[in-house]
């Protein structure tokens, strides 16, 4: 699995992904004495000697820098790096992952358009799709992502967009990317894939036919819980131009310092993803064997419904897992409060291990029956596995399970 995927990372005899992630070139670096770190250009505006040149620079993306909401040297380096790592033509770096998702949807959808979306989606994506349906008359239907049959059954002449996640949060569901993307492409439906939980190290959806890949760069790409950002990567320049215009209007452009922090994180992304995946494997297997745990959801486990698809599509199974405690809601609460190394926090993808108990936080208004109807067990715990020593993490989990 890994050897085959690594071969696809190399293009035309050039450097492989692990090398390209390290060497981001500064936009204005020339001659000797070039900076090793991409400079942070904080200027809000850029001066011109000619009115005509200024007007020409404002006409489209990719020209001379005019105003940092429209383009910035540091942000441009991040965009080029992300496009390269994902195998895309161009990218837009945004102020958050939801900035990338919302900007893309608002740019592409009109009243009356039909959207098909994977049934298990990040809550923020669900919220913006629901808002578009309620306020602007966009019709949204959910599909099973296991194969293309449900897409074919629900697609309409008005279907404009298909939205998927490479690895669903927190179930670990892996969609049939090749089948779904091919079916959508044959119908002229634009495809958007959220690749935040996989990163381009584990999967590059454009290689399977995706039109747009979105990221919360806050997560694995940044990787250190110190930056909020997002990105949209495009398979072709036409879609990029359409969304770029709307992104400029919405003001969702990334800040130069945030872009620099993300670039710094990307340099160690392949190393970190390898450790995230390895640690998650150790913990998932041990949790599955623990008597206090009813179920573990991680696509690397042979019993996971998406295991075979994950083996085929991913070069690793990811650092996100969830598990259900037999003791229910209170056991889940006691467990997350009893951890000493892992931290109780809502984000994911950082170097440190983070946990949440949905029944006590994001879904606290629901009783146990309502939780199960939503597909969330009262004792469920979501864990973003960090890069600490796996045995230290397991010792921490064991002592917290005893207390739960």
Residue pairs with C-beta under 8 A, 6 or more apart in sequence:
1 311
1 312
1 314
1 315
2 315
2 316
5 314
5 315
6 16
6 17
6 315
8 204
8 207
9 16
9 17
9 18
10 16
14 20
15 23
17 85
17 200
17 201
17 270
18 270
20 81
20 84
20 85
21 81
21 85
21 266
21 267
21 269
21 270
22 267
24 38
24 77
24 78
24 80
24 81
24 263
24 266
24 267
25 38
25 77
26 34
26 35
26 38
26 39
26 73
26 77
27 38
27 73
27 74
27 76
27 77
28 39
28 73
29 35
37 260
37 264
38 74
38 77
38 260
38 263
39 73
39 74
40 74
40 256
40 257
40 260
41 72
41 73
41 74
41 256
42 256
42 257
43 68
43 72
44 67
44 68
45 66
45 67
45 68
46 64
46 65
46 66
46 67
48 54
48 57
48 64
53 64
54 66
56 63
56 64
57 63
57 64
57 65
57 66
58 66
58 70
60 241
61 70
61 71
61 90
61 240
61 241
61 244
62 71
62 90
63 71
65 71
65 72
65 73
65 76
68 75
68 253
68 256
69 248
69 251
69 253
70 248
70 253
72 253
72 256
72 259
73 256
74 256
74 257
74 259
74 260
74 263
75 93
75 253
75 254
75 255
75 256
75 259
77 259
77 263
78 91
78 93
78 231
78 254
78 259
78 260
78 262
78 263
79 90
79 91
79 92
79 93
79 231
80 91
81 263
81 266
82 88
82 91
82 93
82 200
82 215
82 217
82 221
82 231
82 233
83 89
83 90
83 91
83 233
83 234
85 200
85 204
85 266
86 195
86 200
86 204
86 205
86 206
86 213
86 233
87 200
87 204
87 206
87 207
88 206
88 213
88 233
88 234
88 235
89 234
89 235
89 236
89 237
89 240
90 233
90 234
90 237
90 240
91 231
91 232
91 233
91 234
91 240
92 100
92 103
92 231
92 232
92 234
92 240
92 243
92 244
92 247
92 253
93 217
93 229
93 230
93 231
93 253
93 254
93 259
93 262
94 100
94 103
94 229
94 230
94 231
94 232
94 247
94 252
94 253
94 254
95 228
95 229
95 230
95 252
95 253
95 254
95 255
95 258
96 216
96 218
96 228
96 229
96 230
96 252
97 124
97 196
97 214
97 215
97 216
97 217
97 218
97 219
97 229
97 230
98 124
98 128
98 216
98 230
99 230
99 247
99 250
99 252
100 214
100 215
100 216
100 230
100 231
100 232
100 252
101 124
101 125
101 128
101 192
101 194
101 214
101 230
102 128
102 250
102 252
103 232
103 243
103 246
103 247
103 250
103 252
104 192
104 212
104 214
104 232
104 243
105 128
105 129
105 132
105 161
105 192
106 132
106 246
106 250
107 242
107 243
107 245
107 246
107 247
108 160
108 161
108 190
108 242
108 243
109 115
109 132
109 136
109 138
109 160
109 161
110 138
110 160
111 136
111 137
111 138
112 137
112 138
112 139
112 158
113 138
113 139
113 158
113 159
113 160
113 161
114 138
114 139
114 140
114 141
114 156
114 158
114 159
114 160
115 129
115 132
115 138
115 139
115 140
115 141
115 159
115 160
115 161
115 162
115 163
116 141
116 142
116 143
116 151
116 154
116 155
116 159
116 161
116 162
116 163
116 189
117 125
117 129
117 140
117 141
117 142
117 143
117 162
117 163
117 164
118 142
118 143
118 145
118 163
118 164
118 165
118 168
118 173
118 175
119 142
119 143
119 144
119 145
120 145
120 165
120 168
120 171
120 173
120 375
121 129
121 163
121 165
121 168
122 165
122 169
122 194
122 196
123 362
125 163
125 194
129 138
129 140
129 163
130 140
132 138
132 140
133 139
133 140
139 158
141 154
143 150
143 151
143 154
144 150
145 164
145 168
145 173
145 175
145 176
145 180
146 175
146 176
146 305
146 306
147 176
147 179
147 180
148 176
148 179
148 180
148 182
148 183
151 162
151 180
151 183
151 184
152 183
155 183
155 184
155 187
155 189
159 187
159 189
160 189
160 190
161 189
161 190
161 191
161 192
162 180
162 181
162 184
162 189
162 190
162 191
162 192
163 192
163 193
163 194
164 175
164 177
164 180
164 191
164 192
164 193
164 194
164 205
165 173
165 175
165 193
165 194
165 195
165 196
165 197
166 174
166 175
166 177
166 193
166 194
166 195
166 197
166 198
166 202
166 203
166 205
166 313
166 314
167 173
167 174
167 197
167 198
167 202
167 299
167 314
167 318
167 320
168 174
168 175
168 197
169 197
169 320
169 348
169 382
170 297
170 320
170 321
170 322
170 380
170 382
171 297
171 322
171 375
172 297
172 298
172 299
172 304
172 306
172 310
172 317
172 318
172 320
172 321
172 322
173 299
173 305
173 306
174 299
174 306
174 309
174 310
174 313
174 314
175 309
176 309
177 193
177 203
177 205
177 208
177 209
177 210
177 313
178 208
178 209
178 313
180 191
181 191
181 193
181 205
181 208
181 209
181 210
182 209
184 190
184 191
184 209
185 191
185 209
190 211
190 212
190 239
191 209
191 210
191 211
191 212
192 210
192 211
192 212
192 213
192 214
193 205
193 210
193 212
193 213
193 214
194 213
194 214
194 215
195 203
195 204
195 205
195 213
195 214
195 215
196 214
196 215
196 216
196 219
196 220
196 349
197 219
197 220
197 318
197 320
197 348
197 349
198 314
198 318
199 215
199 220
199 221
199 269
199 273
201 220
201 269
201 270
201 273
201 315
201 316
202 273
202 277
202 314
202 315
202 316
202 318
203 313
203 314
203 315
204 213
205 213
206 213
206 233
206 235
208 313
210 235
211 234
211 235
211 236
211 239
212 232
212 233
212 234
212 235
212 239
212 243
213 232
213 233
214 230
214 231
214 232
214 233
215 221
215 230
215 231
215 232
215 233
216 229
216 230
216 349
217 227
217 229
217 230
217 231
217 262
218 227
218 228
218 229
218 230
218 347
218 349
219 347
219 348
219 349
219 350
220 269
220 272
220 273
220 276
220 319
220 349
221 229
221 231
221 262
221 265
221 266
221 269
221 349
222 229
222 261
222 262
222 265
222 349
223 265
223 268
223 269
223 272
223 349
223 350
223 351
224 261
224 265
224 350
224 351
225 345
225 347
225 350
225 351
225 352
226 261
227 258
227 261
227 262
227 265
228 258
229 254
229 258
229 259
229 261
229 262
230 252
230 254
231 254
232 243
234 240
234 243
247 253
254 262
272 351
272 387
273 316
273 319
274 316
275 387
276 318
276 319
276 385
276 386
276 387
277 300
277 316
277 317
277 318
277 319
278 390
279 319
279 385
279 386
279 387
279 388
279 390
279 393
280 298
280 300
280 317
280 318
280 319
280 320
280 321
280 385
281 300
281 317
282 390
282 393
282 394
283 321
283 383
283 385
283 390
283 393
283 394
283 397
284 296
284 298
284 300
284 301
284 321
285 301
286 394
286 397
287 293
287 296
287 321
287 323
287 397
288 296
288 301
288 303
290 401
291 326
292 325
292 326
292 327
292 331
292 401
292 404
293 323
293 324
293 325
293 326
293 401
294 323
294 324
294 325
294 326
294 377
294 379
295 323
295 324
295 377
296 321
296 322
296 323
296 324
297 304
297 321
297 322
297 323
298 304
298 317
298 318
298 320
298 321
298 322
299 306
299 307
299 309
299 310
299 314
299 317
299 318
300 307
300 310
300 317
300 318
301 307
304 310
310 317
319 348
319 349
319 384
319 385
319 386
320 348
320 382
320 383
320 384
320 385
321 382
321 383
321 385
322 380
322 381
322 382
322 383
323 380
323 381
323 383
324 377
324 379
324 380
324 381
325 331
325 332
325 335
325 379
325 380
325 381
325 401
325 404
326 379
327 334
327 379
327 404
328 368
328 378
328 379
329 359
329 360
329 368
329 378
329 379
331 379
331 404
332 357
332 359
332 360
332 378
332 379
332 380
332 381
332 404
333 357
333 359
333 360
334 400
334 403
334 404
335 357
335 381
335 400
335 401
335 403
335 404
336 344
336 355
336 356
336 357
336 360
336 381
336 400
337 344
338 399
338 400
338 403
338 404
339 355
339 396
339 397
339 400
340 396
340 399
340 400
341 353
341 388
341 392
341 393
341 396
342 352
342 353
342 354
342 355
342 383
342 386
342 393
342 396
342 397
343 352
343 353
343 354
343 355
344 354
344 355
344 356
344 357
345 354
345 355
345 356
346 354
346 356
346 361
346 362
347 354
347 384
348 354
348 382
348 384
349 384
350 384
350 386
351 386
351 387
352 386
352 388
353 383
353 384
353 385
353 386
353 388
353 393
354 383
354 384
354 386
355 381
355 382
355 383
355 384
356 362
356 381
356 382
357 380
357 381
357 382
358 371
358 376
358 380
358 382
359 366
359 368
359 371
359 376
359 377
359 378
359 379
359 380
363 371
363 374
363 376
366 374
366 376
368 378
371 377
371 378
372 378
385 393
386 393
